């Protein structure tokens, strides 16, 4: 309320979506975990196909 507009905007941008309870840090962490899981499954796939032959 008594801050400059730049500080208030920066604080709002880093805290995430306040009304939904979501935090940007958790969204990034979830995206990284899903990406790592997908890459791991893609790496396991060829080994499983070779074993089936």
GROMACS elastic network, one bead per residue, 0.5 to 0.9 nm:
[ bonds ]
;  ai    aj funct       b0    kb
    1     4     6  0.83030   500
    1     8     6  0.83323   500
    3     6     6  0.81900   500
    3     7     6  0.65468   500
    3     8     6  0.65814   500
    4     7     6  0.56630   500
    4     8     6  0.66002   500
    4     9     6  0.88443   500
    5     8     6  0.52053   500
    5     9     6  0.60764   500
    5    10     6  0.85821   500
    6     9     6  0.51730   500
    6    10     6  0.61178   500
    6    11     6  0.85842   500
    7    10     6  0.51392   500
    7    11     6  0.61253   500
    7    12     6  0.85987   500
    8    11     6  0.51635   500
    8    12     6  0.61989   500
    8    13     6  0.86556   500
    9    12     6  0.51328   500
    9    13     6  0.61603   500
    9    14     6  0.88029   500
   10    13     6  0.51404   500
   10    14     6  0.63855   500
   10    15     6  0.87718   500
   11    14     6  0.54782   500
   11    15     6  0.62930   500
   12    15     6  0.54826   500
   12    16     6  0.68871   500
   12    17     6  0.84104   500
   12    18     6  0.83555   500
   13    16     6  0.61544   500
   13    17     6  0.85340   500
   14    23     6  0.84058   500
   14    24     6  0.72853   500
   14    25     6  0.87007   500
   15    18     6  0.69872   500
   15    22     6  0.87905   500
   15    23     6  0.61990   500
   15    24     6  0.69434   500
   15    25     6  0.85314   500
   16    19     6  0.89817   500
   16    20     6  0.89776   500
   16    21     6  0.80621   500
   16    22     6  0.62157   500
   16    25     6  0.78626   500
   17    20     6  0.56966   500
   17    21     6  0.61393   500
   17    22     6  0.52201   500
   17    23     6  0.60011   500
   17    24     6  0.73754   500
   18    21     6  0.52188   500
   18    22     6  0.65961   500
   18    23     6  0.74975   500
   19    22     6  0.78936   500
   20    23     6  0.87292   500
   22    25     6  0.86850   500
   22    26     6  0.73063   500
   22    27     6  0.74976   500
   23    26     6  0.54354   500
   23    27     6  0.64979   500
   23    28     6  0.88800   500
   24    27     6  0.50092   500
   24    28     6  0.61826   500
   24    29     6  0.85364   500
   25    28     6  0.52069   500
   25    29     6  0.61355   500
   25    30     6  0.86059   500
   26    30     6  0.60245   500
   26    31     6  0.85073   500
   27    30     6  0.51302   500
   27    31     6  0.61528   500
   27    32     6  0.86287   500
   28    31     6  0.50808   500
   28    32     6  0.61677   500
   28    33     6  0.86458   500
   29    32     6  0.51495   500
   29    33     6  0.62333   500
   29    34     6  0.87150   500
   30    33     6  0.51011   500
   30    34     6  0.62064   500
   30    35     6  0.85545   500
   31    34     6  0.52011   500
   31    35     6  0.61083   500
   31    36     6  0.85889   500
   32    35     6  0.50609   500
   32    36     6  0.60771   500
   32    37     6  0.85480   500
   33    36     6  0.51349   500
   33    37     6  0.61461   500
   33    38     6  0.86230   500
   34    37     6  0.50750   500
   34    38     6  0.61706   500
   34    39     6  0.86617   500
   35    38     6  0.51083   500
   35    39     6  0.62142   500
   35    40     6  0.85952   500
   36    39     6  0.51581   500
   36    40     6  0.61215   500
   36    41     6  0.86455   500
   37    40     6  0.51051   500
   37    41     6  0.62298   500
   37    42     6  0.86689   500
   38    41     6  0.51622   500
   38    42     6  0.62354   500
   38    43     6  0.87014   500
   39    42     6  0.50515   500
   39    43     6  0.62509   500
   39    44     6  0.87215   500
   40    43     6  0.51192   500
   40    44     6  0.62535   500
   40    45     6  0.87097   500
   41    44     6  0.50787   500
   41    45     6  0.61252   500
   42    45     6  0.52958   500
   42    46     6  0.75915   500
   43    46     6  0.66039   500
   43    47     6  0.76100   500
   44    47     6  0.54729   500
   44    48     6  0.64106   500
   44    49     6  0.89128   500
   45    48     6  0.52840   500
   45    49     6  0.63439   500
   45    50     6  0.88197   500
   46    49     6  0.50548   500
   46    50     6  0.62113   500
   46    51     6  0.86831   500
   47    50     6  0.51998   500
   47    51     6  0.63295   500
   47    52     6  0.89213   500
   48    51     6  0.51371   500
   48    52     6  0.64790   500
   49    52     6  0.53045   500
   49    53     6  0.70155   500
   50    53     6  0.57267   500
